[in-house]
Amino acid sequence: MTAARDHIEWLLGDDAEKSPGAGKGWSVADAETAVSTRDNETASEFIPERYRKPLVHVIDGAMPDDFVDELGRWLYYHRAQFVRGGDTEGVQRFNYELCDLDRHAPELLTEFKRLLAERLTEGCEACGVDPQFELRYTECHATLYHHGSHFCWHDDAPGYDGEFVPSRRLTFCYYVHHEPKMFSGGELEFLDGTTVEPKNNRLVFFHPLQQHRVRAVECWSAHVLHGRWALMGWLHGDPPADYSPAALRGTPKGG
């Protein structure tokens, strides 16, 4: 795992173009082996049956081409601001991220957030969320999954501090990457085996309490631009009165 982390840290610096071949001495098989036990334990009978079926909605060609180009340039020129995400050993999660994008690029996000608001009802209805809630704010982060990056099974109920965030009503993920695509893997996967391929200019909505994971990425190029880039986050609103982890996740083996 250290070899892959060191490689990507080099990519994110000023010497990206001088970096050696991606993942030298490292394979995606290593990443899959490292996380397989945790995957099997987490994706267990403790997940309520109603969150085993994918509540997901996919929109292709979501944004105008000029926005895609502008976002790609912005992410590349600000790559040095990304920090490594996940646990120390990179077992549960190994990626790079730039949090609270509103603080870094509010004007860039204006058009994107307008799209999310316009598609809110459509996404909610497809993902089993009451569309009548009032949208309070949009939380948005940028992520990079390069060679060996992954995120094991989890749901989006807890925040970064581990505390339950009941205002997260709908999860979104918007993919943007170089074309032609220079990586494989990185699919969003749900418990029943349904996968969503990361495609350039693809927007995905899904219910935040569903177990999901990001499969390991195999990048065919050392260049930082050739990874799996995305904007991800949550649409926040007031939760129902009975909104709680116990009520929505259910009890072990519960339906």
Backbone as CSV, one residue per row, in Angstrom:
resi,resn,N_x,N_y,N_z,CA_x,CA_y,CA_z,C_x,C_y,C_z
1,MET,0.830,-1.209,0.000,0.000,0.000,0.000,0.863,1.257,0.000
2,THR,1.994,1.193,0.713,2.860,2.367,0.785,3.368,2.771,-0.588
3,ALA,3.708,1.782,-1.418,4.222,2.087,-2.752,3.216,2.875,-3.567
4,ALA,1.939,2.470,-3.488,0.905,3.179,-4.242,0.703,4.581,-3.696
5,ARG,0.700,4.737,-2.368,0.519,6.060,-1.784,1.646,6.998,-2.178
6,ASP,2.895,6.501,-2.086,4.038,7.329,-2.447,3.958,7.760,-3.898
7,HIS,3.508,6.847,-4.747,3.411,7.145,-6.176,2.439,8.297,-6.426
8,ILE,1.272,8.240,-5.802,0.274,9.265,-6.052,0.675,10.579,-5.404
9,GLU,1.344,10.525,-4.256,1.817,11.761,-3.656,2.786,12.475,-4.600
10,TRP,3.573,11.706,-5.332,4.463,12.291,-6.325,3.639,12.931,-7.447
11,LEU,2.591,12.215,-7.868,1.752,12.720,-8.944,1.130,14.069,-8.601
12,LEU,0.739,14.235,-7.351,0.040,15.450,-6.969,0.967,16.644,-6.835
13,GLY,2.263,16.422,-6.831,3.220,17.504,-6.731,3.540,18.108,-8.076
14,ASP,4.550,18.957,-8.105,4.900,19.674,-9.325,5.579,18.802,-10.365
15,ASP,6.063,17.621,-9.953,6.811,16.765,-10.869,5.942,15.676,-11.476
16,ALA,4.639,15.938,-11.639,3.728,14.898,-12.112,4.170,14.309,-13.443
17,GLU,4.595,15.179,-14.369,4.954,14.684,-15.696,6.225,13.833,-15.671
18,LYS,7.035,13.928,-14.588,8.278,13.185,-14.513,8.112,11.855,-13.786
19,SER,6.894,11.583,-13.314,6.668,10.386,-12.517,6.883,9.122,-13.336
20,PRO,7.366,8.036,-12.712,7.562,6.780,-13.417,6.238,6.100,-13.714
21,GLY,6.265,4.890,-14.253,5.056,4.160,-14.606,4.161,3.962,-13.412
22,ALA,2.839,4.016,-13.660,1.875,3.978,-12.564,1.994,2.692,-11.775
23,GLY,2.020,2.829,-10.435,1.958,1.673,-9.565,3.111,0.720,-9.717
24,LYS,4.315,1.185,-9.931,5.458,0.320,-10.117,5.618,-0.574,-8.891
25,GLY,5.610,-1.890,-9.085,5.715,-2.803,-7.975,4.419,-2.964,-7.204
26,TRP,3.320,-2.529,-7.761,2.032,-2.532,-7.075,0.963,-2.917,-8.067
27,SER,-0.004,-3.719,-7.645,-1.097,-4.110,-8.525,-2.420,-3.904,-7.828
28,VAL,-3.480,-3.780,-8.618,-4.806,-3.644,-8.047,-5.190,-4.908,-7.302
29,ALA,-4.650,-6.041,-7.718,-4.904,-7.290,-6.990,-4.462,-7.162,-5.539
30,ASP,-3.361,-6.440,-5.295,-2.901,-6.215,-3.924,-3.953,-5.451,-3.125
31,ALA,-4.535,-4.433,-3.751,-5.560,-3.648,-3.056,-6.782,-4.496,-2.763
32,GLU,-7.212,-5.302,-3.748,-8.389,-6.138,-3.549,-8.152,-7.153,-2.431
33,THR,-6.945,-7.730,-2.385,-6.617,-8.696,-1.335,-6.629,-8.041,0.028
34,ALA,-6.102,-6.819,0.104,-5.997,-6.122,1.382,-7.349,-5.815,1.987
35,VAL,-8.366,-5.597,1.146,-9.659,-5.165,1.671,-10.711,-6.262,1.651
36,SER,-10.416,-7.455,1.112,-11.447,-8.458,0.893,-12.103,-8.913,2.189
37,THR,-11.314,-9.114,3.237,-11.873,-9.574,4.497,-12.818,-8.542,5.078
38,ARG,-12.393,-7.289,5.076,-13.246,-6.220,5.603,-14.507,-6.096,4.769
39,ASP,-14.393,-6.230,3.451,-15.569,-6.175,2.586,-16.590,-7.213,3.009
40,ASN,-16.127,-8.458,3.161,-17.031,-9.556,3.470,-17.686,-9.381,4.828
41,GLU,-16.961,-8.831,5.779,-17.513,-8.632,7.110,-18.552,-7.518,7.121
42,THR,-18.285,-6.451,6.376,-19.168,-5.289,6.413,-20.434,-5.523,5.606
43,ALA,-20.301,-6.123,4.432,-21.467,-6.409,3.590,-22.100,-7.703,4.086
44,SER,-22.668,-7.678,5.258,-23.126,-8.879,5.932,-24.615,-8.865,6.140
45,GLU,-25.077,-9.815,6.962,-26.495,-9.915,7.263,-26.984,-8.764,8.138
46,PHE,-26.073,-7.897,8.585,-26.472,-6.789,9.437,-27.067,-5.625,8.646
47,ILE,-27.135,-5.737,7.336,-27.694,-4.666,6.523,-29.185,-4.919,6.289
48,PRO,-30.060,-3.986,6.632,-31.488,-4.179,6.394,-31.772,-4.488,4.929
49,GLU,-32.733,-5.355,4.712,-33.030,-5.810,3.359,-33.398,-4.654,2.435
50,ARG,-34.084,-3.614,2.986,-34.519,-2.521,2.113,-33.357,-1.700,1.575
51,TYR,-32.160,-1.892,2.114,-31.000,-1.189,1.583,-30.061,-2.122,0.834
52,ARG,-30.548,-3.321,0.523,-29.779,-4.227,-0.327,-30.105,-3.995,-1.805
53,LYS,-31.279,-3.472,-2.079,-31.671,-3.172,-3.450,-31.192,-1.765,-3.797
54,PRO,-30.568,-1.609,-4.949,-29.996,-0.287,-5.269,-31.062,0.762,-5.542
55,LEU,-31.034,1.831,-4.767,-31.862,3.002,-5.006,-30.932,4.039,-5.615
56,VAL,-30.825,4.011,-6.940,-29.824,4.807,-7.640,-30.419,5.370,-8.919
57,HIS,-29.964,6.558,-9.303,-30.457,7.224,-10.506,-29.264,7.817,-11.254
58,VAL,-29.140,7.494,-12.538,-27.984,7.893,-13.346,-28.416,8.863,-14.444
59,ILE,-27.672,9.965,-14.581,-27.933,10.958,-15.621,-26.652,11.168,-16.419
60,ASP,-26.653,10.790,-17.677,-25.488,10.987,-18.536,-25.568,12.330,-19.257
61,GLY,-24.378,12.863,-19.613,-24.345,14.164,-20.281,-24.957,15.247,-19.423
62,ALA,-24.649,15.205,-18.130,-25.347,16.058,-17.167,-25.060,17.542,-17.344
63,MET,-23.824,17.899,-17.700,-23.426,19.306,-17.748,-22.935,19.688,-19.143
64,PRO,-22.979,20.983,-19.491,-22.452,21.430,-20.786,-20.950,21.146,-20.895
65,ASP,-20.491,20.980,-22.128,-19.082,20.646,-22.349,-18.131,21.695,-21.798
66,ASP,-18.517,22.970,-21.868,-17.602,24.002,-21.386,-17.416,23.921,-19.872
67,PHE,-18.458,23.499,-19.155,-18.314,23.309,-17.722,-17.366,22.145,-17.429
68,VAL,-17.520,21.051,-18.159,-16.654,19.882,-17.965,-15.193,20.275,-18.178
69,ASP,-14.928,21.034,-19.251,-13.556,21.468,-19.539,-13.021,22.387,-18.440
70,GLU,-13.849,23.325,-17.997,-13.416,24.260,-16.960,-13.140,23.535,-15.647
71,LEU,-14.004,22.592,-15.294,-13.815,21.834,-14.061,-12.544,21.002,-14.135
72,GLY,-12.313,20.356,-15.271,-11.099,19.554,-15.418,-9.838,20.386,-15.254
73,ARG,-9.826,21.566,-15.848,-8.662,22.449,-15.701,-8.486,22.897,-14.253
74,TRP,-9.605,23.235,-13.605,-9.517,23.698,-12.219,-8.954,22.607,-11.313
75,LEU,-9.441,21.389,-11.465,-8.958,20.278,-10.638,-7.462,20.040,-10.854
76,TYR,-7.031,20.113,-12.108,-5.615,19.870,-12.388,-4.736,20.962,-11.771
77,TYR,-5.101,22.199,-11.960,-4.265,23.301,-11.471,-4.278,23.414,-9.943
78,HIS,-5.267,22.802,-9.290,-5.344,22.829,-7.827,-5.035,21.464,-7.220
79,ARG,-4.389,20.600,-7.976,-4.128,19.238,-7.512,-3.282,19.192,-6.240
80,ALA,-2.397,20.174,-6.062,-1.515,20.172,-4.888,-2.284,20.407,-3.590
81,GLN,-3.539,20.876,-3.681,-4.339,21.113,-2.481,-5.049,19.853,-1.988
82,PHE,-5.020,18.799,-2.794,-5.652,17.553,-2.385,-4.810,16.872,-1.304
83,VAL,-5.493,16.281,-0.330,-4.812,15.547,0.738,-5.296,14.104,0.726
84,ARG,-4.477,13.223,1.291,-4.859,11.815,1.298,-6.007,11.582,2.258
85,GLY,-7.002,10.818,1.794,-8.135,10.470,2.627,-8.091,9.014,3.020
86,GLY,-8.779,8.691,4.106,-8.857,7.306,4.542,-8.031,7.018,5.765
87,ASP,-8.007,5.742,6.164,-7.267,5.331,7.339,-5.767,5.290,7.044
88,THR,-4.971,5.203,8.081,-3.516,5.296,7.953,-2.950,4.252,7.005
89,GLU,-3.455,3.034,7.077,-2.937,1.949,6.246,-3.627,1.856,4.888
90,GLY,-4.647,2.669,4.674,-5.339,2.635,3.393,-6.136,1.370,3.166
91,VAL,-6.596,0.719,4.239,-7.352,-0.526,4.102,-8.817,-0.234,3.826
92,GLN,-9.456,0.580,4.668,-10.862,0.914,4.468,-11.040,1.874,3.293
93,ARG,-10.173,2.888,3.220,-10.293,3.880,2.152,-8.914,4.402,1.801
94,PHE,-8.675,4.546,0.500,-7.416,5.110,0.010,-7.733,5.960,-1.214
95,ASN,-7.718,7.285,-1.039,-7.965,8.198,-2.150,-7.374,9.555,-1.784
96,TYR,-7.633,10.542,-2.617,-7.224,11.918,-2.328,-8.445,12.809,-2.462
97,GLU,-8.501,13.875,-1.648,-9.714,14.682,-1.626,-9.412,16.143,-1.315
98,LEU,-10.302,16.984,-1.773,-10.290,18.409,-1.451,-11.680,18.717,-0.911
99,CYS,-11.785,18.924,0.392,-13.085,19.059,1.040,-13.619,20.486,0.972
100,ASP,-14.929,20.584,1.155,-15.616,21.876,1.197,-15.255,22.735,-0.016
101,LEU,-15.613,22.244,-1.172,-15.242,22.917,-2.416,-15.821,24.324,-2.511
102,ASP,-16.891,24.591,-1.781,-17.472,25.938,-1.775,-16.465,26.991,-1.316
103,ARG,-15.561,26.600,-0.432,-14.564,27.550,0.074,-13.484,27.828,-0.963
104,HIS,-13.311,26.909,-1.904,-12.218,27.013,-2.875,-12.682,27.518,-4.240
105,ALA,-13.891,27.143,-4.639,-14.350,27.503,-5.988,-15.855,27.758,-6.007
106,PRO,-16.342,28.751,-5.256,-17.794,28.981,-5.192,-18.410,29.328,-6.538
107,GLU,-17.712,30.119,-7.345,-18.283,30.520,-8.637,-18.366,29.330,-9.590
108,LEU,-17.361,28.462,-9.542,-17.354,27.282,-10.409,-18.536,26.375,-10.097
109,LEU,-18.930,26.314,-8.832,-19.986,25.395,-8.414,-21.393,25.933,-8.634
110,THR,-21.523,27.201,-8.953,-22.852,27.802,-9.065,-23.726,27.059,-10.066
111,GLU,-23.210,26.834,-11.266,-23.986,26.161,-12.301,-24.269,24.715,-11.923
112,PHE,-23.280,24.057,-11.324,-23.444,22.664,-10.936,-24.528,22.511,-9.865
113,LYS,-24.514,23.384,-8.879,-25.508,23.316,-7.810,-26.913,23.639,-8.329
114,ARG,-26.972,24.468,-9.350,-28.266,24.751,-9.964,-28.827,23.480,-10.608
115,LEU,-27.961,22.719,-11.270,-28.397,21.454,-11.876,-28.907,20.493,-10.799
116,LEU,-28.168,20.378,-9.698,-28.585,19.471,-8.632,-29.972,19.841,-8.116
117,ALA,-30.213,21.137,-7.946,-31.519,21.586,-7.455,-32.617,21.261,-8.459
118,GLU,-32.322,21.435,-9.754,-33.307,21.158,-10.790,-33.652,19.678,-10.865
119,ARG,-32.691,18.824,-10.572,-32.885,17.377,-10.674,-33.263,16.743,-9.337
120,LEU,-33.470,17.562,-8.314,-33.705,17.044,-6.971,-34.923,16.134,-6.906
121,THR,-36.057,16.586,-7.422,-37.280,15.782,-7.357,-37.106,14.463,-8.088
122,GLU,-36.541,14.523,-9.276,-36.296,13.329,-10.075,-35.415,12.329,-9.325
123,GLY,-34.329,12.838,-8.718,-33.417,11.964,-7.989,-34.058,11.373,-6.753
124,CYS,-34.807,12.185,-6.009,-35.465,11.702,-4.799,-36.463,10.594,-5.118
125,GLU,-37.294,10.809,-6.129,-38.316,9.822,-6.467,-37.701,8.497,-6.887
126,ALA,-36.568,8.543,-7.572,-35.905,7.317,-8.008,-35.193,6.605,-6.858
127,CYS,-34.858,7.355,-5.806,-34.022,6.794,-4.735,-34.770,6.609,-3.422
128,GLY,-36.091,6.675,-3.460,-36.864,6.399,-2.266,-36.800,7.466,-1.207
129,VAL,-36.565,8.716,-1.611,-36.487,9.839,-0.672,-37.678,10.762,-0.911
130,ASP,-38.324,11.205,0.158,-39.444,12.125,0.029,-38.963,13.427,-0.616
131,PRO,-39.454,13.756,-1.814,-38.957,14.948,-2.518,-39.486,16.270,-1.956
132,GLN,-40.338,16.205,-0.950,-40.952,17.427,-0.426,-40.072,18.168,0.573
133,PHE,-38.932,17.593,0.943,-38.092,18.290,1.915,-37.510,19.563,1.306
134,GLU,-37.257,20.545,2.164,-36.685,21.814,1.700,-35.171,21.691,1.636
135,LEU,-34.605,21.969,0.467,-33.154,21.896,0.296,-32.501,23.039,1.068
136,ARG,-31.711,22.698,2.077,-31.063,23.706,2.922,-29.714,24.125,2.351
137,TYR,-28.900,23.162,1.993,-27.607,23.484,1.388,-27.021,22.242,0.724
138,THR,-26.015,22.460,-0.098,-25.338,21.389,-0.818,-23.899,21.289,-0.334
139,GLU,-23.546,20.123,0.159,-22.174,19.845,0.612,-21.423,19.172,-0.528
140,CYS,-20.284,19.734,-0.925,-19.591,19.232,-2.112,-18.089,19.126,-1.864
141,HIS,-17.522,17.976,-2.234,-16.091,17.730,-2.137,-15.582,17.198,-3.478
142,ALA,-14.287,17.335,-3.716,-13.665,16.775,-4.919,-12.781,15.598,-4.508
143,THR,-12.787,14.545,-5.303,-11.978,13.359,-4.992,-11.184,12.908,-6.206
144,LEU,-10.057,12.266,-5.928,-9.227,11.640,-6.951,-8.931,10.209,-6.521
145,TYR,-9.293,9.262,-7.388,-8.911,7.862,-7.215,-7.937,7.535,-8.337
146,HIS,-6.667,7.331,-7.964,-5.667,6.951,-8.966,-5.331,5.473,-8.738
147,HIS,-4.177,5.023,-9.195,-3.861,3.598,-9.180,-3.898,3.025,-7.758
148,GLY,-4.707,1.971,-7.561,-4.816,1.316,-6.264,-5.831,1.923,-5.326
149,SER,-6.403,3.082,-5.662,-7.375,3.724,-4.777,-8.673,2.927,-4.705
150,HIS,-9.347,2.986,-3.560,-10.571,2.243,-3.347,-11.277,2.803,-2.107
151,PHE,-12.519,2.357,-1.898,-13.270,2.693,-0.688,-14.155,1.493,-0.390
152,CYS,-13.933,0.841,0.760,-14.668,-0.374,1.112,-16.138,-0.070,1.435
153,TRP,-16.863,-1.134,1.739,-18.286,-1.018,2.017,-18.553,-0.029,3.155
154,HIS,-19.526,0.831,2.940,-19.906,1.822,3.940,-21.243,2.433,3.534
155,ASP,-21.849,3.198,4.436,-22.965,4.053,4.047,-22.605,5.488,4.415
156,ASP,-23.473,6.416,4.072,-23.156,7.836,4.242,-23.851,8.470,5.443
157,ALA,-24.317,7.628,6.375,-24.977,8.183,7.562,-24.016,8.979,8.438
158,PRO,-22.796,8.489,8.703,-21.882,9.265,9.554,-21.093,10.302,8.767
159,GLY,-20.769,11.414,9.421,-19.920,12.432,8.823,-18.460,12.080,9.020
160,TYR,-17.576,13.007,8.697,-16.145,12.760,8.817,-15.705,12.563,10.265
161,ASP,-16.511,13.072,11.208,-16.167,12.899,12.622,-16.794,11.650,13.223
162,GLY,-17.502,10.866,12.390,-18.122,9.643,12.864,-19.513,9.821,13.429
163,GLU,-19.963,11.071,13.566,-21.291,11.329,14.104,-22.354,11.248,13.000
164,PHE,-23.522,10.761,13.369,-24.624,10.631,12.430,-25.067,12.009,11.930
165,VAL,-25.273,12.141,10.613,-25.686,13.407,10.004,-27.087,13.219,9.407
166,PRO,-28.126,13.469,10.179,-29.486,13.187,9.702,-29.948,14.093,8.569
167,SER,-29.266,15.212,8.339,-29.705,16.138,7.285,-29.281,15.690,5.889
168,ARG,-28.429,14.670,5.781,-28.042,14.169,4.459,-29.214,13.393,3.861
169,ARG,-29.894,13.994,2.896,-31.094,13.363,2.339,-30.810,12.615,1.049
170,LEU,-29.827,13.071,0.270,-29.540,12.421,-1.005,-28.053,12.572,-1.312
171,THR,-27.419,11.458,-1.694,-26.004,11.473,-2.081,-25.881,11.692,-3.583
172,PHE,-24.859,12.445,-4.003,-24.593,12.586,-5.434,-23.114,12.346,-5.710
173,CYS,-22.837,11.925,-6.925,-21.460,11.766,-7.393,-21.432,12.146,-8.869
174,TYR,-20.544,13.055,-9.213,-20.436,13.536,-10.594,-19.030,13.233,-11.089
175,TYR,-18.931,12.423,-12.146,-17.642,11.981,-12.650,-17.124,12.888,-13.764
176,VAL,-15.834,13.140,-13.726,-15.172,13.862,-14.808,-13.768,13.272,-14.953
177,HIS,-13.400,12.931,-16.176,-12.065,12.364,-16.383,-11.609,12.597,-17.824
178,HIS,-10.327,12.400,-18.028,-9.721,12.569,-19.345,-10.329,11.582,-20.335
179,GLU,-10.461,12.021,-21.581,-10.890,11.135,-22.657,-9.831,11.111,-23.746
180,PRO,-9.418,9.908,-24.198,-9.974,8.610,-23.819,-9.646,8.248,-22.372
181,LYS,-10.513,7.444,-21.804,-10.378,7.018,-20.416,-9.098,6.214,-20.248
182,MET,-8.339,6.516,-19.178,-7.037,5.884,-18.979,-6.995,5.034,-17.706
183,PHE,-8.138,4.541,-17.269,-8.172,3.665,-16.097,-9.319,2.678,-16.230
184,SER,-9.245,1.624,-15.443,-10.359,0.692,-15.309,-10.703,0.600,-13.827
185,GLY,-11.847,-0.020,-13.524,-12.275,-0.101,-12.136,-12.888,1.214,-11.683
186,GLY,-12.949,1.394,-10.362,-13.527,2.609,-9.805,-15.039,2.647,-9.856
187,GLU,-15.677,1.489,-10.133,-17.129,1.465,-10.198,-17.748,1.687,-8.807
188,LEU,-18.881,2.334,-8.796,-19.726,2.421,-7.603,-20.531,1.131,-7.566
189,GLU,-20.409,0.365,-6.481,-21.076,-0.933,-6.401,-22.009,-0.979,-5.202
190,PHE,-23.176,-1.620,-5.399,-24.146,-1.816,-4.334,-24.213,-3.288,-3.945
191,LEU,-24.911,-3.585,-2.851,-24.845,-4.920,-2.261,-25.350,-6.034,-3.163
192,ASP,-26.276,-5.731,-4.057,-26.801,-6.798,-4.913,-25.921,-7.044,-6.129
193,GLY,-24.779,-6.338,-6.201,-23.870,-6.505,-7.330,-24.055,-5.476,-8.428
194,THR,-25.080,-4.631,-8.318,-25.276,-3.552,-9.286,-24.078,-2.609,-9.246
195,THR,-23.542,-2.281,-10.404,-22.417,-1.350,-10.469,-22.759,-0.191,-11.400
196,VAL,-22.175,0.959,-11.098,-22.301,2.142,-11.944,-20.891,2.523,-12.388
197,GLU,-20.670,2.490,-13.686,-19.348,2.803,-14.229,-19.086,4.304,-14.167
198,PRO,-17.891,4.712,-13.748,-17.563,6.133,-13.794,-17.335,6.581,-15.240
199,LYS,-18.216,7.419,-15.740,-18.103,7.937,-17.097,-18.049,9.458,-17.046
200,ASN,-17.264,10.024,-17.934,-17.124,11.471,-17.978,-18.484,12.145,-18.128
201,ASN,-18.743,13.175,-17.296,-19.971,13.957,-17.331,-21.192,13.127,-16.950
202,ARG,-21.017,12.158,-16.075,-22.125,11.339,-15.562,-22.439,11.748,-14.130
203,LEU,-23.715,11.999,-13.841,-24.176,12.341,-12.502,-24.972,11.170,-11.944
204,VAL,-24.689,10.813,-10.693,-25.364,9.693,-10.039,-25.952,10.174,-8.712
205,PHE,-27.222,9.856,-8.486,-27.866,10.067,-7.189,-28.093,8.701,-6.549
206,PHE,-27.968,8.614,-5.217,-28.393,7.389,-4.535,-28.718,7.688,-3.076
207,HIS,-29.473,6.767,-2.467,-29.899,6.947,-1.083,-28.678,6.847,-0.168
208,PRO,-28.499,7.799,0.754,-27.278,7.824,1.568,-27.149,6.690,2.574
209,LEU,-28.228,5.970,2.873,-28.127,4.878,3.841,-27.919,3.520,3.188
210,GLN,-27.684,3.504,1.897,-27.360,2.249,1.228,-25.887,1.917,1.404
211,GLN,-25.599,0.653,1.681,-24.213,0.211,1.662,-23.704,0.260,0.210
212,HIS,-22.508,0.792,0.038,-21.902,0.872,-1.285,-20.379,0.910,-1.130
213,ARG,-19.675,0.726,-2.209,-18.219,0.817,-2.192,-17.724,1.328,-3.537
214,VAL,-16.474,1.771,-3.561,-15.794,2.128,-4.808,-14.739,1.063,-5.051
215,ARG,-14.879,0.356,-6.154,-13.933,-0.724,-6.462,-12.557,-0.144,-6.808
216,ALA,-11.532,-0.952,-6.612,-10.159,-0.497,-6.816,-9.930,-0.027,-8.256
217,VAL,-9.159,1.036,-8.381,-8.845,1.631,-9.683,-7.505,1.103,-10.189
218,GLU,-7.451,0.775,-11.462,-6.189,0.460,-12.127,-5.955,1.511,-13.196
219,CYS,-4.936,2.344,-12.992,-4.665,3.438,-13.915,-3.537,3.029,-14.867
220,TRP,-3.717,3.278,-16.141,-2.753,2.851,-17.142,-1.709,3.922,-17.445
221,SER,-1.763,5.014,-16.717,-0.848,6.125,-16.951,-0.427,6.708,-15.618
222,ALA,0.780,7.252,-15.586,1.270,7.889,-14.369,0.729,9.303,-14.181
223,HIS,0.162,9.872,-15.216,-0.235,11.278,-15.138,-1.452,11.448,-14.244
224,VAL,-1.423,12.484,-13.412,-2.505,12.712,-12.469,-3.847,12.955,-13.163
225,LEU,-3.835,13.532,-14.354,-5.076,13.785,-15.079,-5.811,12.509,-15.454
226,HIS,-5.097,11.388,-15.492,-5.668,10.148,-16.014,-6.353,9.302,-14.946
227,GLY,-6.567,9.865,-13.747,-7.266,9.145,-12.701,-8.776,9.347,-12.759
228,ARG,-9.444,8.810,-11.754,-10.903,8.907,-11.636,-11.220,10.109,-10.738
229,TRP,-11.576,11.228,-11.361,-11.917,12.437,-10.643,-13.430,12.504,-10.445
230,ALA,-13.862,13.164,-9.373,-15.298,13.289,-9.151,-15.603,14.435,-8.190
231,LEU,-16.795,14.977,-8.337,-17.394,15.824,-7.313,-18.414,14.960,-6.590
232,MET,-18.375,14.947,-5.289,-19.335,14.141,-4.545,-19.799,14.894,-3.304
233,GLY,-20.951,14.491,-2.809,-21.448,15.146,-1.615,-22.896,14.804,-1.356
234,TRP,-23.580,15.714,-0.659,-24.933,15.446,-0.202,-25.805,16.682,-0.317
235,LEU,-27.076,16.425,-0.612,-28.097,17.454,-0.572,-28.734,17.382,0.813
236,HIS,-28.652,18.480,1.551,-29.094,18.501,2.943,-30.458,19.162,3.083
237,GLY,-31.249,18.613,3.999,-32.540,19.189,4.329,-32.981,18.700,5.687
238,ASP,-34.039,19.290,6.214,-34.542,18.865,7.516,-35.009,17.411,7.442
239,PRO,-34.569,16.567,8.371,-34.986,15.161,8.363,-36.380,14.986,8.942
240,PRO,-37.052,13.864,8.640,-38.330,13.569,9.294,-38.137,13.495,10.810
241,ALA,-39.224,13.624,11.547,-39.141,13.636,13.006,-38.541,12.353,13.561
242,ASP,-38.788,11.218,12.899,-38.307,9.925,13.408,-37.006,9.485,12.743
243,TYR,-36.301,10.414,12.137,-35.086,10.087,11.388,-33.961,9.760,12.366
244,SER,-33.494,8.517,12.340,-32.409,8.089,13.218,-31.725,6.887,12.603
245,PRO,-30.472,6.619,12.958,-29.786,5.446,12.412,-30.540,4.156,12.713
246,ALA,-31.050,4.025,13.949,-31.739,2.799,14.333,-33.013,2.611,13.511
247,ALA,-33.766,3.719,13.318,-35.024,3.620,12.600,-34.821,3.309,11.121
248,LEU,-33.783,3.874,10.531,-33.603,3.730,9.089,-32.706,2.567,8.691
249,ARG,-31.720,2.262,9.521,-30.852,1.133,9.193,-31.478,-0.182,9.590
250,GLY,-32.349,-0.153,10.602,-32.985,-1.370,11.069,-32.096,-2.126,12.048
251,THR,-32.618,-3.187,12.596,-31.861,-4.028,13.517,-31.143,-5.116,12.743
252,PRO,-30.126,-5.758,13.329,-29.431,-6.842,12.624,-30.399,-7.886,12.072
253,LYS,-30.188,-8.235,10.797,-31.018,-9.195,10.067,-32.436,-8.692,9.873
254,GLY,-32.681,-7.392,10.136,-34.023,-6.842,9.993,-34.330,-6.527,8.554
255,GLY,-35.608,-6.339,8.224,-36.016,-6.072,6.861,-36.349,-4.720,6.655
